[in-house]
Amino acid sequence: MRSAQLVLRQGGQKVAEILRKLWANDEGQDIAEYAVMLAVILVISIGTIKLIGANANNVFSGVASQLSH
């Protein structure tokens, strides 16, 4: 049991060290990383609009028809 705890502790220390190195990395993002972020944002935005688009159209049509009466 103690050897398993030691392995886990050492593994956790290695992960913490890697995270510290990544956090301290001062190199700026390059254009490829910005392009990936933009692509992800666009995919999420378009997907969300498609999901709620039909429902939003129905709601706005209902409101418009009630306002015209």
PAZAPA-4460 file (N, C-alpha, C; in steps of 0.05 Angstrom, whole numbers, plus 32768, in hexadecimal, padded with zeros to 4 digits):
% residues 69
    n_x    n_y    n_z   ca_x   ca_y   ca_z    c_x    c_y    c_z   seq   type   mol
   8011   7FE8   8000   8000   8000   8000   8011   8019   8000     1      M     A
   8026   8019   8010   8038   8030   8011   8046   8035   7FF7     2      R     A
   804D   8020   7FE9   805B   8024   7FCF   8048   8031   7FBA     3      S     A
   802E   8029   7FBB   801B   8035   7FA9   8017   8053   7FAF     4      A     A
   8016   8059   7FC9   8014   8075   7FD1   802C   8085   7FC8     5      Q     A
   8043   8079   7FCA   805C   8087   7FC2   805C   808C   7FA4     6      L     A
   8053   8078   7F95   8052   807B   7F78   803E   8091   7F70     7      V     A
   8027   8092   7F7E   8013   80A6   7F78   801E   80C2   7F7F     8      L     A
   802B   80C4   7F96   8036   80DE   7F9F   804B   80E7   7F8B     9      R     A
   805D   80D6   7F82   8071   80DD   7F6F   8064   80E5   7F54    10      Q     A
   8050   80D6   7F4C   8042   80DD   7F33   8034   80F8   7F35    11      G     A
   8028   80FE   7F4C   801C   8118   7F51   8030   812E   7F50    12      G     A
   8048   8129   7F5B   805D   813D   7F5B   8066   8143   7F3E    13      Q     A
   8068   812E   7F2E   8070   8131   7F12   805B   8141   7F03    14      K     A
   8041   813B   7F07   802C   814A   7EFA   802D   8167   7F03    15      V     A
   8031   816C   7F1D   8032   8188   7F26   804A   8196   7F1A    16      A     A
   8060   8188   7F17   8078   8195   7F0B   8072   819C   7EED    17      E     A
   8065   818A   7EDF   805F   818F   7EC3   804C   81A7   7EC1    18      I     A
   8038   81A8   7ED2   8025   81BE   7ED2   8033   81D9   7ED8    19      L     A
   8045   81D8   7EEB   8054   81F0   7EF2   8064   81FA   7EDA    20      R     A
   8071   81E7   7ECC   8081   81EF   7EB4   806F   81FA   7E9E    21      K     A
   8058   81EE   7E9A   8046   81F8   7E86   803C   8214   7E8D    22      L     A
   8036   8218   7EA7   802B   8232   7EB0   8040   8247   7EAE    23      W     A
   8059   8240   7EB3   806F   8254   7EB3   8079   8259   7E96    24      A     A
   8071   824A   7E83   807A   824D   7E68   8071   8268   7E5D    25      N     A
   8083   827A   7E58   807C   8295   7E50   807A   8299   7E32    26      D     A
   8080   8284   7E23   807E   8287   7E06   8061   828C   7DFE    27      E     A
   805D   82A0   7DED   8042   82A6   7DE5   8036   8291   7DD2    28      G     A
   801C   8294   7DCF   800F   8281   7DBD   8015   8288   7DA0    29      Q     A
   8018   8274   7D90   801D   827A   7D74   8003   8279   7D64    30      D     A
   8004   827F   7D4B   7FEC   8283   7D3B   7FDC   8269   7D39    31      I     A
   7FE9   8252   7D39   7FDB   8239   7D37   7FC9   8234   7D50    32      A     A
   7FD2   823C   7D67   7FC2   8239   7D7F   7FA9   824B   7D7E    33      E     A
   7FAD   8264   7D74   7F97   8276   7D71   7F83   826B   7D5D    34      Y     A
   7F8D   825F   7D47   7F7B   8254   7D33   7F6B   823D   7D3E    35      A     A
   7F77   822D   7D4E   7F68   8216   7D5B   7F53   8221   7D6E    36      V     A
   7F5A   8235   7D7E   7F46   8240   7D90   7F2F   824D   7D80    37      M     A
   7F35   825B   7D6B   7F20   8267   7D5B   7F0E   8252   7D4E    38      L     A
   7F1A   823C   7D45   7F0A   8226   7D39   7EF8   821A   7D4D    39      A     A
   7F02   8215   7D65   7EF1   8209   7D7A   7EDA   821C   7D82    40      V     A
   7EE0   8236   7D84   7ECB   8249   7D8A   7EB6   824A   7D74    41      I     A
   7EBF   8249   7D5B   7EAC   824A   7D45   7E9A   8231   7D44    42      L     A
   7EA6   821A   7D49   7E97   8201   7D49   7E82   8201   7D5F    43      V     A
   7E8A   820A   7D77   7E77   820B   7D8D   7E61   821F   7D87    44      I     A
   7E68   8236   7D7D   7E54   824B   7D77   7E40   8242   7D62    45      S     A
   7E4A   8237   7D4C   7E39   822E   7D37   7E27   8217   7D40    46      I     A
   7E32   8204   7D4F   7E22   81EF   7D5A   7E0C   81F8   7D6C    47      G     A
   7E12   820C   7D7D   7DFE   8217   7D8F   7DE8   8225   7D80    48      T     A
   7DF0   8235   7D6C   7DDC   8243   7D5C   7DCA   8230   7D4E    49      I     A
   7DD5   821A   7D43   7DC5   8206   7D35   7DB1   81F9   7D49    50      K     A
   7DBB   81F3   7D61   7DAA   81E6   7D74   7D92   81F7   7D7D    51      L     A
   7D98   8210   7D82   7D82   8221   7D8D   7D75   8232   7D77    52      I     A
   7D7F   8231   7D5F   7D75   8241   7D49   7D57   823D   7D43    53      G     A
   7D4F   8224   7D40   7D33   821E   7D39   7D21   8226   7D50    54      A     A
   7D29   8220   7D68   7D18   8227   7D7F   7D16   8245   7D82    55      N     A
   7D2C   8254   7D7E   7D2B   8271   7D80   7D19   827C   7D6A    56      A     A
   7D1A   8271   7D53   7D09   827B   7D3D   7CEB   8277   7D44    57      N     A
   7CE5   8260   7D50   7CC9   825C   7D58   7CC0   8270   7D6E    58      N     A
   7CD1   8275   7D81   7CCB   8288   7D96   7CC7   82A4   7D8B    59      V     A
   7CD9   82AD   7D7A   7CD6   82C8   7D6F   7CBE   82CA   7D5D    60      F     A
   7CB8   82B4   7D4E   7CA0   82B5   7D3D   7C86   82B7   7D4E    61      S     A
   7C86   82A8   7D64   7C6F   82A9   7D76   7C6B   82C4   7D83    62      G     A
   7C81   82D1   7D8B   7C80   82EB   7D97   7C77   82FF   7D82    63      V     A
   7C82   82FD   7D6A   7C7A   8310   7D55   7C5C   830E   7D4E    64      A     A
   7C52   82F5   7D4D   7C36   82F1   7D47   7C24   82FC   7D5D    65      S     A
   7C2C   82F9   7D76   7C1C   8304   7D8C   7C1D   8322   7D8D    66      Q     A
   7C34   832E   7D85   7C36   834B   7D85   7C25   8357   7D6F    67      L     A
   7C22   8349   7D59   7C13   8354   7D42   7BF5   8352   7D47    68      S     A
   7BEC   8343   7D5B   7BCF   8341   7D60   7BC6   8356   7D72    69      H     A
***
